[in-house]
Amino acid sequence: MKKIVFALALAFIFGCSSSQQSGQGSGTQKEPKVTDTTMELYYPNGRVMSRGEIKKVEGKAVKHGAWTVFYDTGEKGKEGAYKDDKMDGPWTQYYKSGAVSVKMNYLEGKLNGPVENFFENGGRKSEEQYALDRVDGIKKTYHSNGTIESEAGYAGGRKQGPEKLYFPDEKLKSETNWLYDKKHGTSITYHKDGSTVSVSATYDNGSLKGPWFANYANGARKMQGQYVPAPKTEEPANPSAKEVEGYKTGPWTFFYDTGKKAEEGSYVNNGRQGKWRTYAKEGHLYSEGSYEKNSQVGIWNYYAAGGQMEKKLTLTGGLPNGKGWLYENGKLVFEGNFTGLAHNLIKNGPAREYYPGGALKSEGDYMMNRKNGPYREYHSNGKLMASGNYMNDKRNEAWTFYKEDGVTKDTEKSGYYMMGTKNDTFSSPGKFQFKPSFK
């Protein structure tokens, strides 16, 4: 509050000359007008900046008595009294419209006693008590509609004791306890109904420490866990950044608004670490794997609604990057290398496909989700069915097909292909040799 009052005062004395700088008036600065009992100071545009009473002390003019400060456009901005060159007694500050902005009291140049701020429409904005330039006692602020916005205790300029914040409809928004200007004890914020807890936190001397939980607006639990104080650094990397109040630690659980579990695992130094599990909204286990320094790493398993394995992926930095396995009804149907996203996979590199019974169905290479290069396909009995090349997921060049015995050539299907279509007008350029790259 003190900073606000002083800043406003400076606006009247120094900052209000902007209009002159943009073209109102020019020429030589008007000299102060001084008599034995009065003084008048001027803006560069020639208007009165301030005027009031003085006394002479050893030939020097000292402000003593009533004074008025003006905007550079002529309106009254502030008025009160000086005593021996220091503000003393009641002072009033005004909007340009003439409405009262601030009422305050000074004692020998220091704010002392009640200070009241007002909206331009006359409504009360805040009220507080000062003792020698420090807020002391209960401070209250108000919404523009007149309802209370906050109330908090101060001692020697520092927040002390309970603080309550309110929504414009007067419902409770939060309640926090303070100790020497730092949060201490339980702090609770509420949803707009004023009764459903939004966040409950525990503080120790300004740092989060102990149980913490958050709820949805319907009252269902959103997340819960523990905090420990964040380590203090002597020189923060970004001094302007908001200080971290605490680090998540130990087991944490996250929930859907239906109350069903969404995620669970542990934190170390505010980062996810070790085994984590995620759940589908329906309630079944969806995935499980490990975190290292807040990043998904290693093999992650993904499950279908019935609990059967759906896919296994190698993750690096939370993204697929390496071997992976796909399943249907719990049976392996594909293995190969993956990139992309866990929910939008891209096949890249050597791959094998399998029949539901486990027999090898095909083997070859993928490039950006398309078959490319030499490929072999097999009958469900394990015998060779076809061999040839793919280009952009289409059969290309010479292909040889075999009957179910894997030996007898299927002459009807065998031949030369162009982008997926057999073309009998071309002859095979040579014998195809399969060179599998899968390992």
Secondary structure as UniProt FT lines:
FT   HELIX           2..13
FT   HELIX           15..17
FT   HELIX           18..21
FT   TURN            22..23
FT   STRAND          33..34
FT   STRAND          38..42
FT   TURN            44..45
FT   STRAND          48..57
FT   TURN            58..59
FT   STRAND          60..70
FT   TURN            72..73
FT   STRAND          76..83
FT   TURN            84..85
FT   STRAND          86..87
FT   STRAND          89..94
FT   TURN            96..97
FT   STRAND          100..107
FT   TURN            108..109
FT   STRAND          110..111
FT   STRAND          113..118
FT   TURN            120..121
FT   STRAND          124..131
FT   TURN            132..133
FT   STRAND          134..135
FT   STRAND          137..142
FT   TURN            144..145
FT   STRAND          148..155
FT   TURN            156..157
FT   STRAND          158..166
FT   TURN            168..169
FT   STRAND          172..179
FT   TURN            180..181
FT   STRAND          182..190
FT   TURN            192..193
FT   STRAND          197..204
FT   TURN            205..206
FT   STRAND          207..215
FT   TURN            217..218
FT   STRAND          221..228
FT   TURN            239..240
FT   STRAND          247..255
FT   TURN            257..258
FT   STRAND          261..268
FT   TURN            269..270
FT   STRAND          271..279
FT   TURN            281..282
FT   STRAND          285..292
FT   TURN            293..294
FT   STRAND          295..303
FT   TURN            305..306
FT   STRAND          309..316
FT   TURN            317..318
FT   STRAND          319..328
FT   TURN            329..330
FT   STRAND          331..341
FT   TURN            342..343
FT   STRAND          344..354
FT   TURN            356..357
FT   STRAND          360..367
FT   TURN            368..369
FT   STRAND          370..378
FT   TURN            380..381
FT   STRAND          384..391
FT   TURN            392..393
FT   STRAND          394..402
FT   TURN            404..405
FT   TURN            411..413
FT   STRAND          415..418
FT   TURN            419..420
FT   STRAND          421..422
FT   TURN            424..425
//
